[in-house]
Every structure is written in structure tokens, then in C-alpha cells.
Amino acid sequence: MSKVYAITSTGKTEKSFLDLRFGKCEFVVLFDVEKNQYSIEENPFIGENHSGVKLVEFLKERGVNTIITGEVGPMVSALLEKEKLQLVLLAEERIKVEEVMDRIGI
């Protein structure tokens, strides 16, 4: 099974910065380490209630194993634990998505 990461992003390129808000992030980068491929998708739930919970389900359907973001709420945290998805929290505000992918690929 492939290791697929979801990285929250402020923009639609790998040069965009990590978005510290999980449920309200603008974009999500899906990075498949084994294939060394990524795609960038808009967060379809950004303006909805419980956007983080809906985003977890959305990412799980796409085969994501690990989520990298800045913070999550208690409902998302409980759901990730229930679904056995790994959560990596980064406090670095000005880190680019490509830098996060470089760290993962090492």
C-alpha cells in the first residue's frame, strides 16, 4: 500500500506555504511518496460547518495515510484516531509545501 500524505496549502502550487488551518485550508496537496507524484486539490468544504471532519473523509477516500498541517480541532483529532490516520503538526508558518515534500522524501 502506498504512503500518501495530505499537506494543507495556502495556494495551488508546490511553492505555496503550508496552511496551518486544517478544515479551513484553501488547498490540499496529495503526495504519493512511492510514485513521487503529487496533485493539488481545492478544499471543497472550506465554507461548510464541520469542514475538518468532512475533509478527513474526503482524504481517506483518496488513500491518504498521513495528514500534515498546523492544527486540528477536537472532532478532527478524535476522527483521525478512530480512522487510524497519522497526524503531523508543524508550527512553521513560512514553510513551503515543496520543503515539506522534500523532508518526507528523505
MMTF fields as JSON, N, C-alpha, C and O atoms, coordinates in Angstrom:
{
  "mmtfVersion": "1.0.0",
  "mmtfProducer": "UNKNOWN",
  "numBonds": 423,
  "numAtoms": 424,
  "numGroups": 106,
  "numChains": 1,
  "numModels": 1,
  "chainsPerModel": [1],
  "groupsPerChain": [106],
  "chainIdList": ["A"],
  "bondAtomList": [4, 2, 8, 6, 12, 10, 16, 14, 20, 18, 24, 22, 28, 26, 32, 30, 36, 34, 40, 38, 44, 42, 48, 46, 52, 50, 56, 54, 60, 58, 64, 62, 68, 66, 72, 70, 76, 74, 80, 78, 84, 82, 88, 86, 92, 90, 96, 94, 100, 98, 104, 102, 108, 106, 112, 110, 116, 114, 120, 118, 124, 122, 128, 126, 132, 130, 136, 134, 140, 138, 144, 142, 148, 146, 152, 150, 156, 154, 160, 158, 164, 162, 168, 166, 172, 170, 176, 174, 180, 178, 184, 182, 188, 186, 192, 190, 196, 194, 200, 198, 204, 202, 208, 206, 212, 210, 216, 214, 220, 218, 224, 222, 228, 226, 232, 230, 236, 234, 240, 238, 244, 242, 248, 246, 252, 250, 256, 254, 260, 258, 264, 262, 268, 266, 272, 270, 276, 274, 280, 278, 284, 282, 288, 286, 292, 290, 296, 294, 300, 298, 304, 302, 308, 306, 312, 310, 316, 314, 320, 318, 324, 322, 328, 326, 332, 330, 336, 334, 340, 338, 344, 342, 348, 346, 352, 350, 356, 354, 360, 358, 364, 362, 368, 366, 372, 370, 376, 374, 380, 378, 384, 382, 388, 386, 392, 390, 396, 394, 400, 398, 404, 402, 408, 406, 412, 410, 416, 414, 420, 418],
  "bondOrderList": [1, 1, 1, 1, 1, 1, 1, 1, 1, 1, 1, 1, 1, 1, 1, 1, 1, 1, 1, 1, 1, 1, 1, 1, 1, 1, 1, 1, 1, 1, 1, 1, 1, 1, 1, 1, 1, 1, 1, 1, 1, 1, 1, 1, 1, 1, 1, 1, 1, 1, 1, 1, 1, 1, 1, 1, 1, 1, 1, 1, 1, 1, 1, 1, 1, 1, 1, 1, 1, 1, 1, 1, 1, 1, 1, 1, 1, 1, 1, 1, 1, 1, 1, 1, 1, 1, 1, 1, 1, 1, 1, 1, 1, 1, 1, 1, 1, 1, 1, 1, 1, 1, 1, 1, 1],
  "groupList": [{"groupName": "MET", "atomNameList": ["N", "CA", "C", "O"], "elementList": ["N", "C", "C", "O"], "formalChargeList": [0, 0, 0, 0], "bondAtomList": [1, 0, 2, 1, 3, 2], "bondOrderList": [1, 1, 2], "singleLetterCode": "M", "chemCompType": "L-PEPTIDE LINKING"}, {"groupName": "SER", "atomNameList": ["N", "CA", "C", "O"], "elementList": ["N", "C", "C", "O"], "formalChargeList": [0, 0, 0, 0], "bondAtomList": [1, 0, 2, 1, 3, 2], "bondOrderList": [1, 1, 2], "singleLetterCode": "S", "chemCompType": "L-PEPTIDE LINKING"}, {"groupName": "LYS", "atomNameList": ["N", "CA", "C", "O"], "elementList": ["N", "C", "C", "O"], "formalChargeList": [0, 0, 0, 0], "bondAtomList": [1, 0, 2, 1, 3, 2], "bondOrderList": [1, 1, 2], "singleLetterCode": "K", "chemCompType": "L-PEPTIDE LINKING"}, {"groupName": "VAL", "atomNameList": ["N", "CA", "C", "O"], "elementList": ["N", "C", "C", "O"], "formalChargeList": [0, 0, 0, 0], "bondAtomList": [1, 0, 2, 1, 3, 2], "bondOrderList": [1, 1, 2], "singleLetterCode": "V", "chemCompType": "L-PEPTIDE LINKING"}, {"groupName": "TYR", "atomNameList": ["N", "CA", "C", "O"], "elementList": ["N", "C", "C", "O"], "formalChargeList": [0, 0, 0, 0], "bondAtomList": [1, 0, 2, 1, 3, 2], "bondOrderList": [1, 1, 2], "singleLetterCode": "Y", "chemCompType": "L-PEPTIDE LINKING"}, {"groupName": "ALA", "atomNameList": ["N", "CA", "C", "O"], "elementList": ["N", "C", "C", "O"], "formalChargeList": [0, 0, 0, 0], "bondAtomList": [1, 0, 2, 1, 3, 2], "bondOrderList": [1, 1, 2], "singleLetterCode": "A", "chemCompType": "L-PEPTIDE LINKING"}, {"groupName": "ILE", "atomNameList": ["N", "CA", "C", "O"], "elementList": ["N", "C", "C", "O"], "formalChargeList": [0, 0, 0, 0], "bondAtomList": [1, 0, 2, 1, 3, 2], "bondOrderList": [1, 1, 2], "singleLetterCode": "I", "chemCompType": "L-PEPTIDE LINKING"}, {"groupName": "THR", "atomNameList": ["N", "CA", "C", "O"], "elementList": ["N", "C", "C", "O"], "formalChargeList": [0, 0, 0, 0], "bondAtomList": [1, 0, 2, 1, 3, 2], "bondOrderList": [1, 1, 2], "singleLetterCode": "T", "chemCompType": "L-PEPTIDE LINKING"}, {"groupName": "GLY", "atomNameList": ["N", "CA", "C", "O"], "elementList": ["N", "C", "C", "O"], "formalChargeList": [0, 0, 0, 0], "bondAtomList": [1, 0, 2, 1, 3, 2], "bondOrderList": [1, 1, 2], "singleLetterCode": "G", "chemCompType": "PEPTIDE LINKING"}, {"groupName": "GLU", "atomNameList": ["N", "CA", "C", "O"], "elementList": ["N", "C", "C", "O"], "formalChargeList": [0, 0, 0, 0], "bondAtomList": [1, 0, 2, 1, 3, 2], "bondOrderList": [1, 1, 2], "singleLetterCode": "E", "chemCompType": "L-PEPTIDE LINKING"}, {"groupName": "PHE", "atomNameList": ["N", "CA", "C", "O"], "elementList": ["N", "C", "C", "O"], "formalChargeList": [0, 0, 0, 0], "bondAtomList": [1, 0, 2, 1, 3, 2], "bondOrderList": [1, 1, 2], "singleLetterCode": "F", "chemCompType": "L-PEPTIDE LINKING"}, {"groupName": "LEU", "atomNameList": ["N", "CA", "C", "O"], "elementList": ["N", "C", "C", "O"], "formalChargeList": [0, 0, 0, 0], "bondAtomList": [1, 0, 2, 1, 3, 2], "bondOrderList": [1, 1, 2], "singleLetterCode": "L", "chemCompType": "L-PEPTIDE LINKING"}, {"groupName": "ASP", "atomNameList": ["N", "CA", "C", "O"], "elementList": ["N", "C", "C", "O"], "formalChargeList": [0, 0, 0, 0], "bondAtomList": [1, 0, 2, 1, 3, 2], "bondOrderList": [1, 1, 2], "singleLetterCode": "D", "chemCompType": "L-PEPTIDE LINKING"}, {"groupName": "ARG", "atomNameList": ["N", "CA", "C", "O"], "elementList": ["N", "C", "C", "O"], "formalChargeList": [0, 0, 0, 0], "bondAtomList": [1, 0, 2, 1, 3, 2], "bondOrderList": [1, 1, 2], "singleLetterCode": "R", "chemCompType": "L-PEPTIDE LINKING"}, {"groupName": "CYS", "atomNameList": ["N", "CA", "C", "O"], "elementList": ["N", "C", "C", "O"], "formalChargeList": [0, 0, 0, 0], "bondAtomList": [1, 0, 2, 1, 3, 2], "bondOrderList": [1, 1, 2], "singleLetterCode": "C", "chemCompType": "L-PEPTIDE LINKING"}, {"groupName": "ASN", "atomNameList": ["N", "CA", "C", "O"], "elementList": ["N", "C", "C", "O"], "formalChargeList": [0, 0, 0, 0], "bondAtomList": [1, 0, 2, 1, 3, 2], "bondOrderList": [1, 1, 2], "singleLetterCode": "N", "chemCompType": "L-PEPTIDE LINKING"}, {"groupName": "GLN", "atomNameList": ["N", "CA", "C", "O"], "elementList": ["N", "C", "C", "O"], "formalChargeList": [0, 0, 0, 0], "bondAtomList": [1, 0, 2, 1, 3, 2], "bondOrderList": [1, 1, 2], "singleLetterCode": "Q", "chemCompType": "L-PEPTIDE LINKING"}, {"groupName": "PRO", "atomNameList": ["N", "CA", "C", "O"], "elementList": ["N", "C", "C", "O"], "formalChargeList": [0, 0, 0, 0], "bondAtomList": [1, 0, 2, 1, 3, 2], "bondOrderList": [1, 1, 2], "singleLetterCode": "P", "chemCompType": "L-PEPTIDE LINKING"}, {"groupName": "HIS", "atomNameList": ["N", "CA", "C", "O"], "elementList": ["N", "C", "C", "O"], "formalChargeList": [0, 0, 0, 0], "bondAtomList": [1, 0, 2, 1, 3, 2], "bondOrderList": [1, 1, 2], "singleLetterCode": "H", "chemCompType": "L-PEPTIDE LINKING"}],
  "groupTypeList": [0, 1, 2, 3, 4, 5, 6, 7, 1, 7, 8, 2, 7, 9, 2, 1, 10, 11, 12, 11, 13, 10, 8, 2, 14, 9, 10, 3, 3, 11, 10, 12, 3, 9, 2, 15, 16, 4, 1, 6, 9, 9, 15, 17, 10, 6, 8, 9, 15, 18, 1, 8, 3, 2, 11, 3, 9, 10, 11, 2, 9, 13, 8, 3, 15, 7, 6, 6, 7, 8, 9, 3, 8, 17, 0, 3, 1, 5, 11, 11, 9, 2, 9, 2, 11, 16, 11, 3, 11, 11, 5, 9, 9, 13, 6, 2, 3, 9, 9, 3, 0, 12, 13, 6, 8, 6],
  "groupIdList": [1, 2, 3, 4, 5, 6, 7, 8, 9, 10, 11, 12, 13, 14, 15, 16, 17, 18, 19, 20, 21, 22, 23, 24, 25, 26, 27, 28, 29, 30, 31, 32, 33, 34, 35, 36, 37, 38, 39, 40, 41, 42, 43, 44, 45, 46, 47, 48, 49, 50, 51, 52, 53, 54, 55, 56, 57, 58, 59, 60, 61, 62, 63, 64, 65, 66, 67, 68, 69, 70, 71, 72, 73, 74, 75, 76, 77, 78, 79, 80, 81, 82, 83, 84, 85, 86, 87, 88, 89, 90, 91, 92, 93, 94, 95, 96, 97, 98, 99, 100, 101, 102, 103, 104, 105, 106],
  "secStructList": [7, 7, 7, 3, 3, 3, 3, 3, 3, 1, 1, 1, 1, 6, 6, 1, 5, 5, 7, 1, 5, 1, 6, 6, 7, 1, 3, 3, 3, 3, 3, 3, 6, 6, 6, 6, 3, 3, 3, 3, 3, 3, 7, 6, 6, 6, 6, 1, 6, 6, 2, 2, 2, 2, 2, 2, 2, 2, 2, 2, 2, 6, 6, 7, 7, 3, 3, 3, 3, 1, 5, 7, 7, 2, 2, 2, 2, 2, 2, 2, 2, 2, 2, 6, 7, 3, 3, 3, 3, 7, 7, 7, 6, 6, 7, 5, 2, 2, 2, 2, 2, 2, 2, 2, 2, 7],
  "xCoordList": [0.839, 0.0, 0.88, 1.837, 0.56, 1.329, 1.18, 0.148, 2.226, 2.19, 1.781, 2.542, 0.566, 0.052, -0.154, -0.844, 0.453, 0.366, -0.586, -0.664, -1.306, -2.101, -1.447, -1.278, -1.081, -0.418, -1.315, -1.632, -1.724, -2.586, -1.764, -0.616, -2.37, -1.637, -2.455, -3.682, -1.744, -2.395, -2.647, -3.419, -2.014, -2.157, -2.131, -2.076, -2.173, -2.294, -1.01, -1.051, 0.136, 1.413, 2.252, 1.968, 3.28, 4.171, 5.01, 5.642, 5.018, 5.751, 4.911, 5.401, 3.641, 2.755, 3.193, 3.946, 2.707, 3.06, 2.088, 0.935, 2.584, 1.749, 0.654, 0.932, -0.584, -1.706, -1.872, -2.069, -1.793, -1.854, -3.268, -3.439, -4.273, -5.669, -6.116, -6.189, -6.41, -6.776, -8.114, -8.145, -9.194, -10.517, -10.779, -11.591, -10.099, -10.313, -9.182, -9.087, -8.328, -7.254, -7.879, -8.967, -7.176, -7.696, -7.474, -8.336, -6.304, -5.932, -5.287, -4.804, -5.29, -4.622, -3.752, -4.21, -2.491, -1.562, -1.554, -1.278, -1.856, -1.803, -0.484, -0.263, 0.388, 1.743, 1.938, 1.932, 2.113, 2.375, 3.888, 4.526, 4.449, 5.908, 6.499, 7.504, 5.884, 6.441, 6.46, 7.412, 5.426, 5.363, 6.056, 6.277, 6.402, 6.994, 6.129, 6.635, 4.81, 3.864, 2.968, 2.712, 2.498, 1.554, 0.5, 0.703, -0.633, -1.698, -2.198, -2.035, -2.801, -3.293, -4.79, -5.24, -5.549, -6.999, -7.511, -6.964, -8.576, -9.233, -9.951, -10.427, -10.022, -10.789, -12.269, -12.707, -13.042, -14.446, -15.345, -16.516, -14.813, -15.622, -15.266, -15.732, -14.455, -13.904, -14.962, -14.716, -16.113, -17.13, -18.23, -19.227, -18.064, -19.127, -18.876, -17.748, -19.933, -19.801, -19.104, -19.3, -18.303, -17.563, -16.706, -16.603, -16.102, -15.29, -14.132, -13.781, -13.537, -12.412, -12.818, -12.107, -13.964, -14.458, -14.742, -14.385, -15.384, -15.689, -14.414, -14.332, -13.416, -12.154, -11.418, -10.788, -11.488, -10.863, -11.462, -10.725, -12.779, -13.436, -13.036, -12.772, -12.997, -12.595, -11.179, -10.928, -10.263, -8.867, -8.722, -7.935, -9.478, -9.428, -9.85, -9.257, -10.873, -11.332, -10.256, -10.271, -9.333, -8.25, -6.983, -5.929, -7.089, -5.986, -4.944, -3.841, -5.274, -4.32, -4.108, -5.065, -2.836, -2.471, -2.068, -2.268, -1.494, -0.928, -1.335, -1.311, -1.709, -2.082, -1.048, -0.696, -0.565, 0.402, -0.245, -0.634, -0.354, -0.996, -0.475, 0.485, -1.11, -0.68, -1.496, -0.949, -2.812, -3.665, -4.97, -5.426, -5.556, -6.864, -7.697, -7.161, -9.0, -9.9, -10.104, -9.622, -10.825, -11.021, -11.829, -11.568, -12.802, -13.593, -12.726, -12.83, -11.874, -10.974, -9.961, -9.688, -9.414, -8.437, -9.028, -8.379, -10.248, -10.908, -11.174, -11.007, -11.585, -11.859, -10.581, -10.588, -9.491, -8.223, -7.783, -7.288, -7.97, -7.611, -8.491, -8.0, -9.778, -10.726, -10.398, -10.457, -10.052, -9.768, -8.325, -7.943, -7.534, -6.126, -5.29, -4.44, -5.549, -4.755, -3.745, -4.066, -2.532, -1.471, -1.61, -1.976, -1.312, -1.354, 0.016, 0.588, 0.546, 1.808, 1.504, 1.033, 1.777, 1.533, 2.847, 3.821, 2.859, 4.031, 3.653, 2.584, 4.524, 4.254, 4.951, 4.89, 5.606, 6.353, 5.409, 4.843, 5.245, 4.297, 4.772, 3.957, 6.042, 6.53, 7.302, 8.343, 6.807, 7.449, 6.645, 5.416, 7.355, 6.696, 6.355, 7.03, 5.3, 4.859, 5.983, 6.162, 6.749, 7.846, 8.898, 9.522, 9.101, 10.056, 9.529, 10.292, 8.229, 7.622, 7.765, 8.114, 7.503, 7.638, 9.087, 9.339, 10.04, 11.45, 11.791, 12.519, 11.272, 11.522, 10.94, 11.555, 9.769, 9.108, 9.897, 10.07, 10.366, 11.051, 12.417, 13.003, 12.935, 14.296, 14.344, 15.402],
  "yCoordList": [-1.184, 0.0, 1.241, 1.33, 2.183, 3.418, 4.29, 4.282, 5.038, 6.039, 7.349, 7.92, 7.834, 9.064, 10.093, 9.845, 11.241, 12.345, 13.406, 13.642, 14.043, 15.227, 16.393, 16.362, 17.422, 18.598, 19.799, 20.099, 20.486, 21.649, 22.797, 23.017, 23.522, 24.537, 25.82, 25.787, 26.95, 28.246, 28.544, 29.448, 27.806, 28.077, 26.811, 25.7, 27.005, 25.845, 25.436, 24.836, 25.758, 25.258, 24.718, 24.983, 23.964, 23.434, 24.528, 24.297, 25.721, 26.866, 27.613, 28.534, 27.207, 27.834, 27.415, 26.457, 28.15, 27.862, 26.866, 26.745, 26.16, 25.273, 26.117, 27.164, 25.662, 26.333, 25.686, 24.475, 26.481, 25.946, 25.56, 24.915, 25.939, 25.639, 24.428, 24.493, 23.342, 22.125, 22.259, 22.241, 22.389, 22.402, 23.588, 23.505, 24.693, 25.926, 26.204, 27.303, 25.206, 25.392, 25.579, 25.076, 26.304, 26.543, 25.35, 25.006, 24.73, 23.62, 22.502, 22.713, 21.313, 20.159, 19.521, 19.239, 19.298, 18.613, 17.14, 16.798, 16.27, 14.828, 14.335, 14.418, 13.825, 13.446, 11.951, 11.476, 11.213, 9.779, 9.59, 9.834, 9.16, 9.065, 8.017, 8.275, 6.83, 5.748, 6.101, 5.764, 6.772, 7.172, 8.511, 8.905, 9.218, 10.55, 11.474, 12.215, 11.402, 12.224, 12.963, 12.497, 14.131, 14.857, 15.522, 15.773, 15.799, 16.568, 17.573, 17.383, 18.633, 19.676, 19.834, 20.041, 19.733, 19.83, 20.957, 21.221, 21.617, 22.62, 21.917, 20.792, 22.592, 22.077, 22.342, 23.49, 21.306, 21.513, 21.874, 22.2, 21.819, 22.026, 23.306, 23.507, 24.171, 25.328, 26.217, 26.763, 26.374, 27.264, 26.558, 27.183, 25.282, 24.498, 24.282, 24.407, 23.96, 23.553, 22.202, 21.363, 21.997, 20.744, 20.421, 19.266, 21.447, 21.271, 20.303, 19.545, 20.32, 19.426, 17.965, 17.124, 17.658, 16.284, 15.803, 14.684, 16.654, 16.294, 16.126, 15.252, 16.969, 16.878, 15.581, 14.995, 15.129, 13.847, 12.714, 11.895, 12.661, 11.612, 11.687, 10.666, 12.903, 13.161, 12.626, 11.964, 12.92, 12.499, 10.984, 10.351, 10.418, 8.967, 8.234, 7.216, 8.751, 8.144, 8.189, 7.378, 9.119, 9.257, 8.512, 8.677, 7.702, 6.844, 7.495, 6.967, 8.633, 9.337, 8.552, 8.073, 8.421, 7.747, 8.754, 8.516, 9.887, 10.874, 12.273, 12.607, 13.084, 14.472, 15.374, 15.191, 16.353, 17.319, 18.698, 19.172, 19.337, 20.64, 21.352, 20.905, 22.453, 23.209, 22.921, 22.832, 22.773, 22.486, 21.854, 22.066, 21.076, 20.479, 20.654, 20.811, 20.625, 20.714, 19.361, 18.345, 19.345, 18.089, 17.04, 15.845, 17.467, 16.492, 15.809, 14.6, 16.587, 16.026, 15.104, 14.013, 15.535, 14.724, 13.365, 12.333, 13.364, 12.108, 11.228, 10.01, 11.844, 11.083, 10.463, 9.313, 11.223, 10.688, 9.477, 8.488, 9.576, 8.456, 7.248, 6.122, 7.482, 6.395, 5.734, 4.511, 6.544, 6.043, 5.557, 5.074, 5.681, 5.249, 5.987, 5.392, 7.288, 8.121, 8.901, 9.397, 8.999, 9.693, 11.201, 11.662, 11.958, 13.416, 13.961, 13.598, 14.844, 15.525, 17.01, 17.594, 17.623, 19.051, 19.809, 19.505, 20.794, 21.655, 23.064, 23.563, 23.698, 25.052, 26.103, 27.296, 25.661, 26.577, 27.298, 26.687, 28.612, 29.369, 29.606, 29.626, 29.782, 30.169, 29.046, 29.286, 27.835, 26.719, 26.407, 26.338, 26.224, 25.932, 24.446, 23.6, 24.152, 22.776, 21.933, 20.783, 22.483, 21.713, 21.34, 20.285, 22.184, 21.866, 20.708, 19.832, 20.707, 19.603, 18.313, 17.277, 18.357, 17.152, 16.68, 15.475, 17.603, 17.215, 16.478, 15.486, 16.956, 16.306, 14.895, 13.976, 14.724, 13.414, 12.446, 11.28, 12.925, 12.084, 11.602, 10.752, 12.131, 11.777, 10.354, 9.881],
  "zCoordList": [0.0, 0.0, 0.0, 0.769, -0.848, -0.966, 0.26, 0.931, 0.539, 1.606, 0.952, 0.171, 1.274, 0.683, 1.783, 2.773, 1.589, 2.535, 2.01, 0.804, 2.918, 2.595, 3.321, 4.54, 2.56, 3.118, 2.858, 1.707, 3.914, 3.726, 3.136, 3.522, 2.195, 1.44, 1.291, 1.203, 1.264, 1.072, -0.398, -0.717, -1.293, -2.722, -3.546, -3.018, -4.878, -5.755, -6.456, -7.53, -5.852, -6.373, -5.219, -4.051, -5.561, -4.525, -3.876, -2.846, -4.476, -3.908, -2.863, -2.209, -2.712, -1.72, -0.319, -0.142, 0.656, 2.044, 2.669, 2.253, 3.676, 4.474, 5.115, 5.7, 5.005, 5.663, 7.034, 7.132, 8.078, 9.433, 9.861, 10.895, 9.091, 9.428, 8.624, 7.396, 9.29, 8.558, 7.834, 6.603, 8.551, 7.943, 7.043, 6.121, 7.303, 6.533, 5.537, 4.991, 5.306, 4.317, 2.934, 2.655, 2.088, 0.742, -0.189, -0.997, -0.057, -0.932, -0.128, 0.985, -0.711, -0.112, -1.184, -2.291, -0.836, -1.733, -1.343, -0.193, -2.3, -2.094, -2.673, -3.882, -1.817, -2.208, -1.984, -0.848, -3.084, -3.048, -3.087, -4.111, -1.975, -1.838, -2.769, -3.432, -2.828, -3.644, -5.122, -5.826, -5.597, -7.001, -7.243, -8.389, -6.144, -6.218, -7.096, -7.94, -6.864, -7.612, -6.627, -5.517, -7.065, -6.226, -7.095, -8.283, -6.461, -7.101, -6.077, -4.872, -6.566, -5.681, -5.916, -7.043, -4.831, -4.929, -4.039, -2.968, -4.504, -3.669, -2.531, -2.679, -1.399, -0.273, -0.567, -0.505, -0.885, -1.254, -0.066, -0.258, 1.149, 2.348, 3.101, 4.223, 2.507, 3.2, 3.853, 4.929, 3.239, 3.786, 4.566, 4.928, 4.825, 5.457, 6.946, 7.421, 7.668, 9.069, 9.115, 8.235, 10.13, 10.32, 9.094, 8.681, 8.527, 7.319, 7.541, 6.638, 8.727, 9.009, 8.996, 8.446, 9.601, 9.632, 8.208, 7.839, 7.42, 6.028, 5.215, 4.353, 5.494, 4.771, 5.098, 4.219, 6.338, 6.708, 5.876, 5.325, 5.782, 4.996, 3.521, 2.886, 2.99, 1.603, 1.35, 0.343, 2.271, 2.113, 2.272, 1.567, 3.191, 3.393, 2.125, 1.767, 1.446, 0.191, -0.884, -1.809, -0.773, -1.739, -1.32, -1.934, -0.286, 0.123, 1.01, 1.156, 1.608, 2.469, 3.756, 4.365, 4.172, 5.415, 6.492, 7.684, 6.055, 6.98, 6.552, 5.367, 7.531, 7.281, 7.941, 9.106, 7.173, 7.685, 7.627, 6.559, 8.796, 8.902, 10.143, 10.77, 10.488, 11.662, 12.904, 14.003, 12.737, 13.889, 13.431, 12.308, 14.327, 14.084, 15.346, 16.443, 15.176, 16.314, 16.964, 16.462, 18.095, 18.833, 18.065, 18.204, 17.259, 16.488, 15.432, 15.223, 14.769, 13.754, 14.421, 13.922, 15.529, 16.25, 16.635, 16.461, 17.153, 17.533, 16.31, 16.372, 15.203, 13.988, 13.42, 12.98, 13.432, 12.937, 13.761, 13.222, 15.063, 15.929, 15.623, 15.536, 15.461, 15.156, 13.826, 13.703, 12.83, 11.48, 11.326, 10.26, 12.372, 12.369, 11.313, 10.651, 11.17, 10.27, 11.108, 12.188, 10.597, 11.309, 11.106, 10.025, 12.159, 12.106, 12.465, 13.493, 11.605, 11.871, 11.926, 10.95, 13.084, 13.249, 13.128, 13.816, 12.247, 12.08, 12.51, 12.157, 13.267, 13.746, 12.88, 13.176, 11.821, 10.97, 10.011, 9.104, 10.224, 9.409, 7.987, 7.065, 7.791, 6.468, 5.797, 5.185, 5.905, 5.22, 3.956, 3.982, 2.871, 1.595, 1.508, 2.096, 0.765, 0.577, -0.01, 0.393, -0.96, -1.557, -0.511, -0.619, 0.492, 1.57, 2.414, 2.819, 2.676, 3.424, 2.626, 3.191, 1.33, 0.499, 0.458, 0.453, 0.428, 0.462, 1.744, 1.718, 2.861, 4.151, 4.172, 4.713, 3.59, 3.567, 2.689, 3.044, 1.562, 0.582, 0.99, 0.319, 2.081, 2.525, 3.03, 3.444]
}
